[in-house]
Amino acid sequence: MRLTDAECRARFAAARVAHLATAGADGAPR
């Protein structure tokens, strides 16, 4: 499926925030 640049950017940002939140809870650098 094809995503627009804005949608791709928004999804990447959301996934990154979620990953950072879980990683931060574990105390991992990334």
Secondary structure as UniProt FT lines:
FT   HELIX           5..26
//
